[in-house]
Amino acid sequence: MHQERVQFETPVDANRYAQQLLKLDNQSPDYLGTAGWNFLQLEQFDKAIPYYEKVLEISDKWGSKPISFYNYTFLGWSYHETGQYKKESFIKKRCG
């Protein structure tokens, strides 16, 4: 399941489903990215951040890169929208 393919009636509905999936597997980068995306659609950037940070944390732990560059992009966007410019700059350097 890739986050760009997940569509439900509303972002609120989609988030409810993503939270249910995370109860089954809270280490799934796909499920975490989906939850983050749902918060972005609701413009709740502060709530999206922990999900994208967790994706990067898991990727680091596994010694891999996230499956999608959107994980970097959307985390950077969320940092920007919440005024966390130093963190945004770090993400830009990390994925660049």
PDB file of N, CA, C and O in Angstrom:
ATOM      1  N   MET A   1       0.850  -1.171   0.000  1.00  0.00           N
ATOM      2  CA  MET A   1       0.000   0.000   0.000  1.00  0.00           C
ATOM      3  C   MET A   1       0.891   1.226   0.000  1.00  0.00           C
ATOM      4  O   MET A   1       1.644   1.438   0.950  1.00  0.00           O
ATOM      5  N   HIS A   2       0.823   2.029  -1.032  1.00  0.00           N
ATOM      6  CA  HIS A   2       1.584   3.269  -1.100  1.00  0.00           C
ATOM      7  C   HIS A   2       0.651   4.427  -0.827  1.00  0.00           C
ATOM      8  O   HIS A   2      -0.501   4.436  -1.263  1.00  0.00           O
ATOM      9  N   GLN A   3       1.169   5.408  -0.095  1.00  0.00           N
ATOM     10  CA  GLN A   3       0.325   6.499   0.364  1.00  0.00           C
ATOM     11  C   GLN A   3      -0.365   7.258  -0.770  1.00  0.00           C
ATOM     12  O   GLN A   3      -1.480   7.746  -0.583  1.00  0.00           O
ATOM     13  N   GLU A   4       0.261   7.369  -1.926  1.00  0.00           N
ATOM     14  CA  GLU A   4      -0.369   8.124  -3.001  1.00  0.00           C
ATOM     15  C   GLU A   4      -1.558   7.384  -3.629  1.00  0.00           C
ATOM     16  O   GLU A   4      -2.317   7.980  -4.394  1.00  0.00           O
ATOM     17  N   ARG A   5      -1.725   6.111  -3.320  1.00  0.00           N
ATOM     18  CA  ARG A   5      -2.841   5.339  -3.881  1.00  0.00           C
ATOM     19  C   ARG A   5      -4.020   5.216  -2.920  1.00  0.00           C
ATOM     20  O   ARG A   5      -5.093   4.763  -3.318  1.00  0.00           O
ATOM     21  N   VAL A   6      -3.839   5.604  -1.685  1.00  0.00           N
ATOM     22  CA  VAL A   6      -4.880   5.417  -0.690  1.00  0.00           C
ATOM     23  C   VAL A   6      -5.884   6.550  -0.787  1.00  0.00           C
ATOM     24  O   VAL A   6      -5.533   7.720  -0.635  1.00  0.00           O
ATOM     25  N   GLN A   7      -7.139   6.194  -1.042  1.00  0.00           N
ATOM     26  CA  GLN A   7      -8.197   7.201  -1.137  1.00  0.00           C
ATOM     27  C   GLN A   7      -9.444   6.677  -0.459  1.00  0.00           C
ATOM     28  O   GLN A   7      -9.890   5.559  -0.717  1.00  0.00           O
ATOM     29  N   PHE A   8      -9.989   7.489   0.400  1.00  0.00           N
ATOM     30  CA  PHE A   8     -11.239   7.187   1.068  1.00  0.00           C
ATOM     31  C   PHE A   8     -12.133   8.404   0.889  1.00  0.00           C
ATOM     32  O   PHE A   8     -11.788   9.322   0.143  1.00  0.00           O
ATOM     33  N   GLU A   9     -13.254   8.422   1.551  1.00  0.00           N
ATOM     34  CA  GLU A   9     -14.203   9.507   1.355  1.00  0.00           C
ATOM     35  C   GLU A   9     -13.640  10.872   1.744  1.00  0.00           C
ATOM     36  O   GLU A   9     -13.774  11.833   0.987  1.00  0.00           O
ATOM     37  N   THR A  10     -13.019  10.965   2.899  1.00  0.00           N
ATOM     38  CA  THR A  10     -12.436  12.231   3.359  1.00  0.00           C
ATOM     39  C   THR A  10     -11.099  11.925   4.022  1.00  0.00           C
ATOM     40  O   THR A  10     -10.839  10.776   4.379  1.00  0.00           O
ATOM     41  N   PRO A  11     -10.241  12.945   4.195  1.00  0.00           N
ATOM     42  CA  PRO A  11      -8.997  12.718   4.933  1.00  0.00           C
ATOM     43  C   PRO A  11      -9.249  12.237   6.367  1.00  0.00           C
ATOM     44  O   PRO A  11      -8.445  11.481   6.912  1.00  0.00           O
ATOM     45  N   VAL A  12     -10.337  12.660   6.969  1.00  0.00           N
ATOM     46  CA  VAL A  12     -10.673  12.205   8.325  1.00  0.00           C
ATOM     47  C   VAL A  12     -10.941  10.701   8.314  1.00  0.00           C
ATOM     48  O   VAL A  12     -10.451   9.974   9.177  1.00  0.00           O
ATOM     49  N   ASP A  13     -11.721  10.237   7.334  1.00  0.00           N
ATOM     50  CA  ASP A  13     -11.975   8.799   7.193  1.00  0.00           C
ATOM     51  C   ASP A  13     -10.670   8.047   6.939  1.00  0.00           C
ATOM     52  O   ASP A  13     -10.403   7.017   7.558  1.00  0.00           O
ATOM     53  N   ALA A  14      -9.871   8.571   6.029  1.00  0.00           N
ATOM     54  CA  ALA A  14      -8.612   7.925   5.678  1.00  0.00           C
ATOM     55  C   ALA A  14      -7.707   7.834   6.897  1.00  0.00           C
ATOM     56  O   ALA A  14      -7.026   6.827   7.096  1.00  0.00           O
ATOM     57  N   ASN A  15      -7.698   8.884   7.711  1.00  0.00           N
ATOM     58  CA  ASN A  15      -6.854   8.858   8.898  1.00  0.00           C
ATOM     59  C   ASN A  15      -7.337   7.809   9.896  1.00  0.00           C
ATOM     60  O   ASN A  15      -6.527   7.129  10.526  1.00  0.00           O
ATOM     61  N   ARG A  16      -8.625   7.680  10.036  1.00  0.00           N
ATOM     62  CA  ARG A  16      -9.179   6.662  10.935  1.00  0.00           C
ATOM     63  C   ARG A  16      -8.723   5.271  10.493  1.00  0.00           C
ATOM     64  O   ARG A  16      -8.341   4.450  11.326  1.00  0.00           O
ATOM     65  N   TYR A  17      -8.761   5.008   9.193  1.00  0.00           N
ATOM     66  CA  TYR A  17      -8.326   3.719   8.671  1.00  0.00           C
ATOM     67  C   TYR A  17      -6.813   3.526   8.844  1.00  0.00           C
ATOM     68  O   TYR A  17      -6.348   2.437   9.182  1.00  0.00           O
ATOM     69  N   ALA A  18      -6.060   4.599   8.608  1.00  0.00           N
ATOM     70  CA  ALA A  18      -4.608   4.503   8.779  1.00  0.00           C
ATOM     71  C   ALA A  18      -4.251   4.200  10.230  1.00  0.00           C
ATOM     72  O   ALA A  18      -3.332   3.424  10.494  1.00  0.00           O
ATOM     73  N   GLN A  19      -4.962   4.797  11.159  1.00  0.00           N
ATOM     74  CA  GLN A  19      -4.708   4.525  12.579  1.00  0.00           C
ATOM     75  C   GLN A  19      -5.011   3.068  12.916  1.00  0.00           C
ATOM     76  O   GLN A  19      -4.314   2.457  13.726  1.00  0.00           O
ATOM     77  N   GLN A  20      -6.043   2.516  12.300  1.00  0.00           N
ATOM     78  CA  GLN A  20      -6.361   1.100  12.516  1.00  0.00           C
ATOM     79  C   GLN A  20      -5.240   0.210  11.980  1.00  0.00           C
ATOM     80  O   GLN A  20      -4.864  -0.776  12.614  1.00  0.00           O
ATOM     81  N   LEU A  21      -4.711   0.565  10.814  1.00  0.00           N
ATOM     82  CA  LEU A  21      -3.604  -0.202  10.244  1.00  0.00           C
ATOM     83  C   LEU A  21      -2.360  -0.109  11.124  1.00  0.00           C
ATOM     84  O   LEU A  21      -1.633  -1.090  11.282  1.00  0.00           O
ATOM     85  N   LEU A  22      -2.118   1.070  11.694  1.00  0.00           N
ATOM     86  CA  LEU A  22      -0.956   1.238  12.557  1.00  0.00           C
ATOM     87  C   LEU A  22      -1.070   0.420  13.841  1.00  0.00           C
ATOM     88  O   LEU A  22      -0.061   0.049  14.442  1.00  0.00           O
ATOM     89  N   LYS A  23      -2.302   0.144  14.254  1.00  0.00           N
ATOM     90  CA  LYS A  23      -2.472  -0.729  15.421  1.00  0.00           C
ATOM     91  C   LYS A  23      -2.023  -2.152  15.084  1.00  0.00           C
ATOM     92  O   LYS A  23      -1.576  -2.891  15.961  1.00  0.00           O
ATOM     93  N   LEU A  24      -2.142  -2.527  13.823  1.00  0.00           N
ATOM     94  CA  LEU A  24      -1.695  -3.856  13.379  1.00  0.00           C
ATOM     95  C   LEU A  24      -0.175  -3.901  13.200  1.00  0.00           C
ATOM     96  O   LEU A  24       0.467  -4.901  13.521  1.00  0.00           O
ATOM     97  N   ASP A  25       0.391  -2.806  12.683  1.00  0.00           N
ATOM     98  CA  ASP A  25       1.830  -2.760  12.419  1.00  0.00           C
ATOM     99  C   ASP A  25       2.308  -1.320  12.518  1.00  0.00           C
ATOM    100  O   ASP A  25       2.205  -0.558  11.557  1.00  0.00           O
ATOM    101  N   ASN A  26       2.831  -0.949  13.681  1.00  0.00           N
ATOM    102  CA  ASN A  26       3.267   0.440  13.877  1.00  0.00           C
ATOM    103  C   ASN A  26       4.691   0.682  13.389  1.00  0.00           C
ATOM    104  O   ASN A  26       5.254   1.751  13.625  1.00  0.00           O
ATOM    105  N   GLN A  27       5.275  -0.304  12.709  1.00  0.00           N
ATOM    106  CA  GLN A  27       6.604  -0.165  12.120  1.00  0.00           C
ATOM    107  C   GLN A  27       6.548  -0.141  10.594  1.00  0.00           C
ATOM    108  O   GLN A  27       7.582  -0.244   9.935  1.00  0.00           O
ATOM    109  N   SER A  28       5.359  -0.009  10.037  1.00  0.00           N
ATOM    110  CA  SER A  28       5.208   0.013   8.586  1.00  0.00           C
ATOM    111  C   SER A  28       5.401   1.432   8.046  1.00  0.00           C
ATOM    112  O   SER A  28       4.589   2.315   8.320  1.00  0.00           O
ATOM    113  N   PRO A  29       6.475   1.653   7.279  1.00  0.00           N
ATOM    114  CA  PRO A  29       6.661   2.975   6.696  1.00  0.00           C
ATOM    115  C   PRO A  29       5.481   3.402   5.810  1.00  0.00           C
ATOM    116  O   PRO A  29       5.139   4.583   5.757  1.00  0.00           O
ATOM    117  N   ASP A  30       4.869   2.448   5.125  1.00  0.00           N
ATOM    118  CA  ASP A  30       3.711   2.779   4.284  1.00  0.00           C
ATOM    119  C   ASP A  30       2.551   3.300   5.121  1.00  0.00           C
ATOM    120  O   ASP A  30       1.946   4.315   4.777  1.00  0.00           O
ATOM    121  N   TYR A  31       2.239   2.622   6.204  1.00  0.00           N
ATOM    122  CA  TYR A  31       1.126   3.040   7.062  1.00  0.00           C
ATOM    123  C   TYR A  31       1.435   4.369   7.734  1.00  0.00           C
ATOM    124  O   TYR A  31       0.563   5.229   7.856  1.00  0.00           O
ATOM    125  N   LEU A  32       2.687   4.533   8.170  1.00  0.00           N
ATOM    126  CA  LEU A  32       3.080   5.794   8.800  1.00  0.00           C
ATOM    127  C   LEU A  32       3.004   6.946   7.805  1.00  0.00           C
ATOM    128  O   LEU A  32       2.516   8.028   8.133  1.00  0.00           O
ATOM    129  N   GLY A  33       3.487   6.710   6.589  1.00  0.00           N
ATOM    130  CA  GLY A  33       3.428   7.745   5.554  1.00  0.00           C
ATOM    131  C   GLY A  33       1.997   8.101   5.189  1.00  0.00           C
ATOM    132  O   GLY A  33       1.683   9.263   4.933  1.00  0.00           O
ATOM    133  N   THR A  34       1.141   7.105   5.168  1.00  0.00           N
ATOM    134  CA  THR A  34      -0.271   7.347   4.874  1.00  0.00           C
ATOM    135  C   THR A  34      -0.898   8.219   5.956  1.00  0.00           C
ATOM    136  O   THR A  34      -1.634   9.158   5.653  1.00  0.00           O
ATOM    137  N   ALA A  35      -0.608   7.909   7.206  1.00  0.00           N
ATOM    138  CA  ALA A  35      -1.150   8.718   8.304  1.00  0.00           C
ATOM    139  C   ALA A  35      -0.634  10.153   8.216  1.00  0.00           C
ATOM    140  O   ALA A  35      -1.396  11.103   8.403  1.00  0.00           O
ATOM    141  N   GLY A  36       0.659  10.309   7.930  1.00  0.00           N
ATOM    142  CA  GLY A  36       1.218  11.652   7.774  1.00  0.00           C
ATOM    143  C   GLY A  36       0.542  12.410   6.643  1.00  0.00           C
ATOM    144  O   GLY A  36       0.210  13.586   6.792  1.00  0.00           O
ATOM    145  N   TRP A  37       0.339  11.746   5.520  1.00  0.00           N
ATOM    146  CA  TRP A  37      -0.306  12.369   4.362  1.00  0.00           C
ATOM    147  C   TRP A  37      -1.715  12.839   4.699  1.00  0.00           C
ATOM    148  O   TRP A  37      -2.136  13.913   4.270  1.00  0.00           O
ATOM    149  N   ASN A  38      -2.434  12.044   5.457  1.00  0.00           N
ATOM    150  CA  ASN A  38      -3.796  12.434   5.824  1.00  0.00           C
ATOM    151  C   ASN A  38      -3.806  13.713   6.652  1.00  0.00           C
ATOM    152  O   ASN A  38      -4.680  14.562   6.478  1.00  0.00           O
ATOM    153  N   PHE A  39      -2.841  13.851   7.548  1.00  0.00           N
ATOM    154  CA  PHE A  39      -2.760  15.094   8.328  1.00  0.00           C
ATOM    155  C   PHE A  39      -2.359  16.275   7.448  1.00  0.00           C
ATOM    156  O   PHE A  39      -2.819  17.396   7.667  1.00  0.00           O
ATOM    157  N   LEU A  40      -1.502  16.033   6.451  1.00  0.00           N
ATOM    158  CA  LEU A  40      -1.150  17.120   5.524  1.00  0.00           C
ATOM    159  C   LEU A  40      -2.379  17.610   4.775  1.00  0.00           C
ATOM    160  O   LEU A  40      -2.559  18.814   4.593  1.00  0.00           O
ATOM    161  N   GLN A  41      -3.218  16.689   4.343  1.00  0.00           N
ATOM    162  CA  GLN A  41      -4.431  17.084   3.628  1.00  0.00           C
ATOM    163  C   GLN A  41      -5.346  17.931   4.502  1.00  0.00           C
ATOM    164  O   GLN A  41      -6.100  18.762   3.996  1.00  0.00           O
ATOM    165  N   LEU A  42      -5.280  17.724   5.795  1.00  0.00           N
ATOM    166  CA  LEU A  42      -6.078  18.509   6.739  1.00  0.00           C
ATOM    167  C   LEU A  42      -5.330  19.762   7.197  1.00  0.00           C
ATOM    168  O   LEU A  42      -5.822  20.515   8.038  1.00  0.00           O
ATOM    169  N   GLU A  43      -4.137  19.978   6.637  1.00  0.00           N
ATOM    170  CA  GLU A  43      -3.257  21.088   7.003  1.00  0.00           C
ATOM    171  C   GLU A  43      -2.925  21.095   8.489  1.00  0.00           C
ATOM    172  O   GLU A  43      -2.801  22.149   9.112  1.00  0.00           O
ATOM    173  N   GLN A  44      -2.785  19.892   9.040  1.00  0.00           N
ATOM    174  CA  GLN A  44      -2.372  19.713  10.430  1.00  0.00           C
ATOM    175  C   GLN A  44      -0.915  19.243  10.424  1.00  0.00           C
ATOM    176  O   GLN A  44      -0.597  18.101  10.758  1.00  0.00           O
ATOM    177  N   PHE A  45      -0.051  20.177  10.029  1.00  0.00           N
ATOM    178  CA  PHE A  45       1.355  19.863   9.800  1.00  0.00           C
ATOM    179  C   PHE A  45       2.057  19.369  11.060  1.00  0.00           C
ATOM    180  O   PHE A  45       2.911  18.485  10.996  1.00  0.00           O
ATOM    181  N   ASP A  46       1.697  19.938  12.194  1.00  0.00           N
ATOM    182  CA  ASP A  46       2.324  19.511  13.447  1.00  0.00           C
ATOM    183  C   ASP A  46       2.010  18.052  13.766  1.00  0.00           C
ATOM    184  O   ASP A  46       2.820  17.364  14.387  1.00  0.00           O
ATOM    185  N   LYS A  47       0.858  17.585  13.351  1.00  0.00           N
ATOM    186  CA  LYS A  47       0.486  16.188  13.594  1.00  0.00           C
ATOM    187  C   LYS A  47       1.111  15.250  12.567  1.00  0.00           C
ATOM    188  O   LYS A  47       1.280  14.061  12.840  1.00  0.00           O
ATOM    189  N   ALA A  48       1.453  15.766  11.397  1.00  0.00           N
ATOM    190  CA  ALA A  48       2.078  14.940  10.356  1.00  0.00           C
ATOM    191  C   ALA A  48       3.540  14.643  10.683  1.00  0.00           C
ATOM    192  O   ALA A  48       4.056  13.582  10.333  1.00  0.00           O
ATOM    193  N   ILE A  49       4.198  15.572  11.345  1.00  0.00           N
ATOM    194  CA  ILE A  49       5.640  15.471  11.587  1.00  0.00           C
ATOM    195  C   ILE A  49       6.051  14.161  12.263  1.00  0.00           C
ATOM    196  O   ILE A  49       6.955  13.492  11.764  1.00  0.00           O
ATOM    197  N   PRO A  50       5.427  13.767  13.376  1.00  0.00           N
ATOM    198  CA  PRO A  50       5.896  12.534  14.028  1.00  0.00           C
ATOM    199  C   PRO A  50       5.822  11.290  13.142  1.00  0.00           C
ATOM    200  O   PRO A  50       6.642  10.381  13.271  1.00  0.00           O
ATOM    201  N   TYR A  51       4.848  11.254  12.254  1.00  0.00           N
ATOM    202  CA  TYR A  51       4.723  10.091  11.364  1.00  0.00           C
ATOM    203  C   TYR A  51       5.881  10.042  10.363  1.00  0.00           C
ATOM    204  O   TYR A  51       6.468   8.983  10.143  1.00  0.00           O
ATOM    205  N   TYR A  52       6.205  11.183   9.760  1.00  0.00           N
ATOM    206  CA  TYR A  52       7.308  11.200   8.803  1.00  0.00           C
ATOM    207  C   TYR A  52       8.656  11.029   9.493  1.00  0.00           C
ATOM    208  O   TYR A  52       9.556  10.400   8.938  1.00  0.00           O
ATOM    209  N   GLU A  53       8.807  11.578  10.696  1.00  0.00           N
ATOM    210  CA  GLU A  53      10.041  11.358  11.446  1.00  0.00           C
ATOM    211  C   GLU A  53      10.221   9.872  11.747  1.00  0.00           C
ATOM    212  O   GLU A  53      11.333   9.349  11.678  1.00  0.00           O
ATOM    213  N   LYS A  54       9.141   9.206  12.075  1.00  0.00           N
ATOM    214  CA  LYS A  54       9.194   7.766  12.380  1.00  0.00           C
ATOM    215  C   LYS A  54       9.583   6.964  11.134  1.00  0.00           C
ATOM    216  O   LYS A  54      10.327   5.989  11.235  1.00  0.00           O
ATOM    217  N   VAL A  55       9.086   7.367   9.963  1.00  0.00           N
ATOM    218  CA  VAL A  55       9.479   6.694   8.717  1.00  0.00           C
ATOM    219  C   VAL A  55      10.993   6.772   8.540  1.00  0.00           C
ATOM    220  O   VAL A  55      11.637   5.771   8.223  1.00  0.00           O
ATOM    221  N   LEU A  56      11.561   7.964   8.744  1.00  0.00           N
ATOM    222  CA  LEU A  56      13.007   8.119   8.579  1.00  0.00           C
ATOM    223  C   LEU A  56      13.771   7.357   9.661  1.00  0.00           C
ATOM    224  O   LEU A  56      14.822   6.778   9.387  1.00  0.00           O
ATOM    225  N   GLU A  57      13.251   7.354  10.875  1.00  0.00           N
ATOM    226  CA  GLU A  57      13.878   6.606  11.964  1.00  0.00           C
ATOM    227  C   GLU A  57      13.922   5.108  11.640  1.00  0.00           C
ATOM    228  O   GLU A  57      14.947   4.454  11.833  1.00  0.00           O
ATOM    229  N   ILE A  58      12.829   4.589  11.160  1.00  0.00           N
ATOM    230  CA  ILE A  58      12.767   3.166  10.796  1.00  0.00           C
ATOM    231  C   ILE A  58      13.712   2.871   9.641  1.00  0.00           C
ATOM    232  O   ILE A  58      14.417   1.862   9.658  1.00  0.00           O
ATOM    233  N   SER A  59      13.734   3.733   8.650  1.00  0.00           N
ATOM    234  CA  SER A  59      14.639   3.540   7.509  1.00  0.00           C
ATOM    235  C   SER A  59      16.089   3.517   7.969  1.00  0.00           C
ATOM    236  O   SER A  59      16.874   2.678   7.526  1.00  0.00           O
ATOM    237  N   ASP A  60      16.446   4.449   8.869  1.00  0.00           N
ATOM    238  CA  ASP A  60      17.814   4.464   9.405  1.00  0.00           C
ATOM    239  C   ASP A  60      18.111   3.167  10.152  1.00  0.00           C
ATOM    240  O   ASP A  60      19.182   2.580   9.997  1.00  0.00           O
ATOM    241  N   LYS A  61      17.166   2.735  10.952  1.00  0.00           N
ATOM    242  CA  LYS A  61      17.326   1.500  11.734  1.00  0.00           C
ATOM    243  C   LYS A  61      17.533   0.298  10.811  1.00  0.00           C
ATOM    244  O   LYS A  61      18.331  -0.591  11.108  1.00  0.00           O
ATOM    245  N   TRP A  62      16.820   0.280   9.705  1.00  0.00           N
ATOM    246  CA  TRP A  62      16.915  -0.817   8.752  1.00  0.00           C
ATOM    247  C   TRP A  62      18.097  -0.666   7.789  1.00  0.00           C
ATOM    248  O   TRP A  62      18.386  -1.570   7.005  1.00  0.00           O
ATOM    249  N   GLY A  63      18.776   0.483   7.853  1.00  0.00           N
ATOM    250  CA  GLY A  63      19.908   0.721   6.959  1.00  0.00           C
ATOM    251  C   GLY A  63      19.483   0.939   5.523  1.00  0.00           C
ATOM    252  O   GLY A  63      20.192   0.552   4.593  1.00  0.00           O
ATOM    253  N   SER A  64      18.331   1.558   5.339  1.00  0.00           N
ATOM    254  CA  SER A  64      17.820   1.799   3.985  1.00  0.00           C
ATOM    255  C   SER A  64      17.310   3.231   3.873  1.00  0.00           C
ATOM    256  O   SER A  64      17.325   3.996   4.838  1.00  0.00           O
ATOM    257  N   LYS A  65      16.867   3.562   2.693  1.00  0.00           N
ATOM    258  CA  LYS A  65      16.228   4.860   2.470  1.00  0.00           C
ATOM    259  C   LYS A  65      14.724   4.640   2.411  1.00  0.00           C
ATOM    260  O   LYS A  65      14.271   3.547   2.071  1.00  0.00           O
ATOM    261  N   PRO A  66      13.940   5.676   2.742  1.00  0.00           N
ATOM    262  CA  PRO A  66      12.483   5.536   2.630  1.00  0.00           C
ATOM    263  C   PRO A  66      12.083   5.145   1.211  1.00  0.00           C
ATOM    264  O   PRO A  66      12.766   5.483   0.244  1.00  0.00           O
ATOM    265  N   ILE A  67      10.985   4.439   1.104  1.00  0.00           N
ATOM    266  CA  ILE A  67      10.517   3.941  -0.181  1.00  0.00           C
ATOM    267  C   ILE A  67      10.158   5.086  -1.144  1.00  0.00           C
ATOM    268  O   ILE A  67      10.184   4.908  -2.362  1.00  0.00           O
ATOM    269  N   SER A  68       9.830   6.234  -0.601  1.00  0.00           N
ATOM    270  CA  SER A  68       9.415   7.361  -1.442  1.00  0.00           C
ATOM    271  C   SER A  68      10.114   8.643  -0.998  1.00  0.00           C
ATOM    272  O   SER A  68      10.273   8.891   0.197  1.00  0.00           O
ATOM    273  N   PHE A  69      10.527   9.451  -1.966  1.00  0.00           N
ATOM    274  CA  PHE A  69      11.124  10.744  -1.642  1.00  0.00           C
ATOM    275  C   PHE A  69      10.108  11.677  -0.991  1.00  0.00           C
ATOM    276  O   PHE A  69      10.483  12.672  -0.371  1.00  0.00           O
ATOM    277  N   TYR A  70       8.823  11.356  -1.130  1.00  0.00           N
ATOM    278  CA  TYR A  70       7.789  12.183  -0.497  1.00  0.00           C
ATOM    279  C   TYR A  70       7.942  12.233   1.017  1.00  0.00           C
ATOM    280  O   TYR A  70       7.552  13.217   1.646  1.00  0.00           O
ATOM    281  N   ASN A  71       8.500  11.194   1.602  1.00  0.00           N
ATOM    282  CA  ASN A  71       8.700  11.203   3.049  1.00  0.00           C
ATOM    283  C   ASN A  71       9.602  12.367   3.452  1.00  0.00           C
ATOM    284  O   ASN A  71       9.358  13.014   4.470  1.00  0.00           O
ATOM    285  N   TYR A  72      10.646  12.640   2.659  1.00  0.00           N
ATOM    286  CA  TYR A  72      11.505  13.788   2.913  1.00  0.00           C
ATOM    287  C   TYR A  72      10.773  15.093   2.587  1.00  0.00           C
ATOM    288  O   TYR A  72      10.770  16.037   3.377  1.00  0.00           O
ATOM    289  N   THR A  73      10.165  15.120   1.423  1.00  0.00           N
ATOM    290  CA  THR A  73       9.501  16.335   0.948  1.00  0.00           C
ATOM    291  C   THR A  73       8.407  16.780   1.902  1.00  0.00           C
ATOM    292  O   THR A  73       8.333  17.951   2.277  1.00  0.00           O
ATOM    293  N   PHE A  74       7.559  15.840   2.290  1.00  0.00           N
ATOM    294  CA  PHE A  74       6.427  16.203   3.148  1.00  0.00           C
ATOM    295  C   PHE A  74       6.868  16.537   4.566  1.00  0.00           C
ATOM    296  O   PHE A  74       6.246  17.370   5.225  1.00  0.00           O
ATOM    297  N   LEU A  75       7.939  15.896   5.045  1.00  0.00           N
ATOM    298  CA  LEU A  75       8.469  16.264   6.356  1.00  0.00           C
ATOM    299  C   LEU A  75       9.051  17.673   6.293  1.00  0.00           C
ATOM    300  O   LEU A  75       8.813  18.483   7.189  1.00  0.00           O
ATOM    301  N   GLY A  76       9.811  17.968   5.244  1.00  0.00           N
ATOM    302  CA  GLY A  76      10.359  19.318   5.084  1.00  0.00           C
ATOM    303  C   GLY A  76       9.274  20.371   4.991  1.00  0.00           C
ATOM    304  O   GLY A  76       9.385  21.445   5.581  1.00  0.00           O
ATOM    305  N   TRP A  77       8.232  20.061   4.252  1.00  0.00           N
ATOM    306  CA  TRP A  77       7.096  20.980   4.109  1.00  0.00           C
ATOM    307  C   TRP A  77       6.440  21.215   5.480  1.00  0.00           C
ATOM    308  O   TRP A  77       6.105  22.347   5.828  1.00  0.00           O
ATOM    309  N   SER A  78       6.266  20.151   6.236  1.00  0.00           N
ATOM    310  CA  SER A  78       5.644  20.254   7.560  1.00  0.00           C
ATOM    311  C   SER A  78       6.508  21.087   8.501  1.00  0.00           C
ATOM    312  O   SER A  78       6.001  21.914   9.258  1.00  0.00           O
ATOM    313  N   TYR A  79       7.825  20.855   8.441  1.00  0.00           N
ATOM    314  CA  TYR A  79       8.723  21.688   9.256  1.00  0.00           C
ATOM    315  C   TYR A  79       8.589  23.155   8.862  1.00  0.00           C
ATOM    316  O   TYR A  79       8.519  24.032   9.723  1.00  0.00           O
ATOM    317  N   HIS A  80       8.553  23.416   7.567  1.00  0.00           N
ATOM    318  CA  HIS A  80       8.434  24.794   7.084  1.00  0.00           C
ATOM    319  C   HIS A  80       7.146  25.448   7.585  1.00  0.00           C
ATOM    320  O   HIS A  80       7.163  26.571   8.089  1.00  0.00           O
ATOM    321  N   GLU A  81       6.052  24.743   7.442  1.00  0.00           N
ATOM    322  CA  GLU A  81       4.750  25.294   7.827  1.00  0.00           C
ATOM    323  C   GLU A  81       4.623  25.517   9.339  1.00  0.00           C
ATOM    324  O   GLU A  81       3.795  26.312   9.784  1.00  0.00           O
ATOM    325  N   THR A  82       5.440  24.816  10.121  1.00  0.00           N
ATOM    326  CA  THR A  82       5.393  24.985  11.578  1.00  0.00           C
ATOM    327  C   THR A  82       6.552  25.853  12.077  1.00  0.00           C
ATOM    328  O   THR A  82       6.784  25.948  13.282  1.00  0.00           O
ATOM    329  N   GLY A  83       7.277  26.483  11.151  1.00  0.00           N
ATOM    330  CA  GLY A  83       8.342  27.409  11.533  1.00  0.00           C
ATOM    331  C   GLY A  83       9.619  26.742  12.011  1.00  0.00           C
ATOM    332  O   GLY A  83      10.451  27.393  12.643  1.00  0.00           O
ATOM    333  N   GLN A  84       9.794  25.468  11.726  1.00  0.00           N
ATOM    334  CA  GLN A  84      10.987  24.740  12.154  1.00  0.00           C
ATOM    335  C   GLN A  84      12.008  24.730  11.010  1.00  0.00           C
ATOM    336  O   GLN A  84      12.287  23.691  10.412  1.00  0.00           O
ATOM    337  N   TYR A  85      12.557  25.915  10.726  1.00  0.00           N
ATOM    338  CA  TYR A  85      13.381  26.103   9.542  1.00  0.00           C
ATOM    339  C   TYR A  85      14.729  25.391   9.617  1.00  0.00           C
ATOM    340  O   TYR A  85      15.248  24.960   8.587  1.00  0.00           O
ATOM    341  N   LYS A  86      15.304  25.258  10.806  1.00  0.00           N
ATOM    342  CA  LYS A  86      16.572  24.533  10.922  1.00  0.00           C
ATOM    343  C   LYS A  86      16.369  23.054  10.592  1.00  0.00           C
ATOM    344  O   LYS A  86      17.190  22.441   9.910  1.00  0.00           O
ATOM    345  N   LYS A  87      15.276  22.497  11.081  1.00  0.00           N
ATOM    346  CA  LYS A  87      14.982  21.096  10.768  1.00  0.00           C
ATOM    347  C   LYS A  87      14.675  20.933   9.284  1.00  0.00           C
ATOM    348  O   LYS A  87      15.059  19.939   8.669  1.00  0.00           O
ATOM    349  N   GLU A  88      13.983  21.914   8.716  1.00  0.00           N
ATOM    350  CA  GLU A  88      13.690  21.862   7.281  1.00  0.00           C
ATOM    351  C   GLU A  88      14.995  21.867   6.489  1.00  0.00           C
ATOM    352  O   GLU A  88      15.138  21.114   5.525  1.00  0.00           O
ATOM    353  N   SER A  89      15.929  22.692   6.880  1.00  0.00           N
ATOM    354  CA  SER A  89      17.210  22.779   6.199  1.00  0.00           C
ATOM    355  C   SER A  89      17.975  21.462   6.309  1.00  0.00           C
ATOM    356  O   SER A  89      18.602  21.022   5.346  1.00  0.00           O
ATOM    357  N   PHE A  90      17.920  20.837   7.484  1.00  0.00           N
ATOM    358  CA  PHE A  90      18.594  19.557   7.688  1.00  0.00           C
ATOM    359  C   PHE A  90      18.025  18.493   6.759  1.00  0.00           C
ATOM    360  O   PHE A  90      18.772  17.709   6.174  1.00  0.00           O
ATOM    361  N   ILE A  91      16.700  18.467   6.623  1.00  0.00           N
ATOM    362  CA  ILE A  91      16.049  17.474   5.742  1.00  0.00           C
ATOM    363  C   ILE A  91      16.469  17.715   4.300  1.00  0.00           C
ATOM    364  O   ILE A  91      16.726  16.764   3.561  1.00  0.00           O
ATOM    365  N   LYS A  92      16.541  18.977   3.893  1.00  0.00           N
ATOM    366  CA  LYS A  92      16.967  19.281   2.525  1.00  0.00           C
ATOM    367  C   LYS A  92      18.372  18.767   2.272  1.00  0.00           C
ATOM    368  O   LYS A  92      18.652  18.213   1.209  1.00  0.00           O
ATOM    369  N   LYS A  93      19.264  18.950   3.251  1.00  0.00           N
ATOM    370  CA  LYS A  93      20.642  18.465   3.101  1.00  0.00           C
ATOM    371  C   LYS A  93      20.684  16.935   3.094  1.00  0.00           C
ATOM    372  O   LYS A  93      21.450  16.327   2.346  1.00  0.00           O
ATOM    373  N   ARG A  94      19.859  16.334   3.930  1.00  0.00           N
ATOM    374  CA  ARG A  94      19.862  14.870   4.048  1.00  0.00           C
ATOM    375  C   ARG A  94      19.415  14.190   2.750  1.00  0.00           C
ATOM    376  O   ARG A  94      19.982  13.170   2.357  1.00  0.00           O
ATOM    377  N   CYS A  95      18.409  14.747   2.092  1.00  0.00           N
ATOM    378  CA  CYS A  95      17.910  14.083   0.888  1.00  0.00           C
ATOM    379  C   CYS A  95      18.579  14.602  -0.372  1.00  0.00           C
ATOM    380  O   CYS A  95      18.403  14.024  -1.445  1.00  0.00           O
ATOM    381  N   GLY A  96      19.332  15.668  -0.264  1.00  0.00           N
ATOM    382  CA  GLY A  96      19.971  16.259  -1.436  1.00  0.00           C
ATOM    383  C   GLY A  96      21.190  15.564  -1.813  1.00  0.00           C
ATOM    384  O   GLY A  96      21.844  15.945  -2.783  1.00  0.00           O
TER     385      GLY A  96
END
